[in-house]
Amino acid sequence: MIVLGIDPGLANLGLGLVEGDVRKARHLYHVCLTTESAWIMPRRLQYIHEEVTRLIVEYRPDAVAIEDQILRKQADVAFKVGQAFGVVQLACAQAGVPVHHYGPMQVKRSLVGTGRAEKEQVIYMVKASLGIRELFNNHAADALALALTHLASAPMQARAAGLALR
């Protein structure tokens, strides 16, 4: 299974691809897309859409894992992130790739064992799970963490779906 993890954002959007299963995951690719604040909004959204679509076409993921974010305190930030979130989901829908949503606490619990884990602990587990030694952007690390979370959750989700069909 190939999973594309996405940490949504307008200024910085993390993308990470992993392949395998929960016992043996392999790092394929990661990047942090950056849009310039001087760009007009349609250009920023177009760039995100194009890059996500390019990765989907190139790697053909079986699933996308995207972070659900709740931004209650900053409405303007939530609105901008929401636009990027929508554009990403559009690219996935156009490609026919199923999208799965995970909250930050789910990701932390999946990788570290507690929903209250620190960001450094999550990054450490991403590196250890994928055998990555290099330092990389926090957004890309979050995207890889999302992809790993889906690898861990997918078998249980498949069993639950099978039971629901009976």
Secondary structure, DSSP 8 states (H G I E B T S, - for coil): -EEEEEE--SSEEEEEEEEE-SSSEEEEEEEEEE--TTS-HHHHHHHHHHHHHHHHHHH--SEEEEE-----S-HHHHHHHHHHHHHHHHHHHHHT--EEEE-HHHHHHHHHS-TT--HHHHHHHHHHHHT--S---HHHHHHHHHHHHHHHHHHHHHHHHHHHH-
